[in-house]
Amino acid sequence: MAVGVMDIEEGGASLPGKTTFQVVMCSIIAAVGGLMFGYDIGISGGVTSMDTFLLDFFPHVYEKKHRVHENNYCKFDDQLLQLFTSSLYLAGIFASFAASFLCRRSRHVDRLNIAFQLLITVGILAASFVNYLTSTMKNGWRYSLGGAAVPALILLIGSFFIHETPASLIERGKDEEGKKVLRKIRGIDNIELEFNEIKRATEISNKVKTPFKELFTKSENRPPLVCGTLLQFFQQFTGINVVMFYAPVLFQTMGSGNNASLVSTVVTNGVNALATVFAVIMVDRLGRKFFLVEGATQMMATQITIGALLLKYLHLVGPITSHAVPLIVLILICIYVSGFAWSWGPLGWLIPSEIYQLEVRTSGYFCAVAMNMVCTFVIGQFFLSALCRFRSGLFFFFAVMNVIMGLFAIFFLPETRGVPIEDMAEQRWKKHWHWKKYFKQN
Ligand code: BGC
């Protein structure tokens, strides 16, 4: 992640430092956190498609899956099976709420979160690869699920090696101790510039004793609040987690064998990671709005095509009537996933970190995270049941959502590239045709 990026620009100033053991440890821990989140996203779909897992835990789903005359779209429709995937995100809502209080003084959120998205995609890719390897082993699902313990263990052990952050010490009035830790982390003596920056940020956020109240009641916080949370709502309603969670199940629904469906999933997740690298490189060059609109258009077009193909070729019962269709759908899913990975994926996290005033930034960001978790839960919990009821129509629903979010990006989202947080209101919100009404006219 941030290893090697040692001249940190803050408020226009460059903060010097060396790559110390502490910096490396913190970077590893943050990286492993991203990988673990990705692994958890990617692992459940493959596991739920494994026969040995279904036999042990969901024998009725196993039986439905192999019943010749069962409705193709309903083979995996089971609330408990979906809860196996979705429950993680309910837990995530509570954890992120706690984090919103702990992280009020952490200022480099924006820089880190696009790298974090990349790590999530690598974690998802690793999970699909593990699923592919374990699927032929006896009780392979045990290894797949057990694999999640590896990053968790690294986090646990790593946490013994890192110091309390200077920001949290400074916030509690322990300035000297904070400076000592800062010197150790940076590996240099002259940390005054950074210390002053942290002190300033701490003072700003300390001014607001009830950040959530401030966020919800002050009218000038309304535009970033609405945009930040809607971005995450839309991010999930691109339908991305239909693919991330249920791609193996989806490929099996189209008649692919166990192995082929897991290979296809590795391919789509590989595309996801690669396209995210592209986003990391390009997002500051072409701007946020361009990618949001382009991504939504690309996803909408592929979803309409997938919906139409399923409508024509995947009938209620019996195998798919064209052998080329699963391959074409795989290619379309790759195009769809790349559209997400260079747009709403990273930007759904990046933009909310750029648009709030410093005082309410963490609580505002929490609202975006909470929206992500709630919607991820909803998609995880209901997609397979919705697929059973609405069949190919579900893909048209997501296509319509992509049209709506593209229009939202065009008309309601200001371009945030290169605008310092401090100037966001003056340079963007106050000049926006719709959002300007939330600011008192002087
Ligand atoms: C989303 C996840 C999704 C992942 C896919 C993230 O930005 O929040 O829900 O699974 O991207 O790469």
Residues whose N, C-alpha, C, O or C-beta is under 5 A from the ligand:
A	BS01	BGC	I41 T121 M244 G345
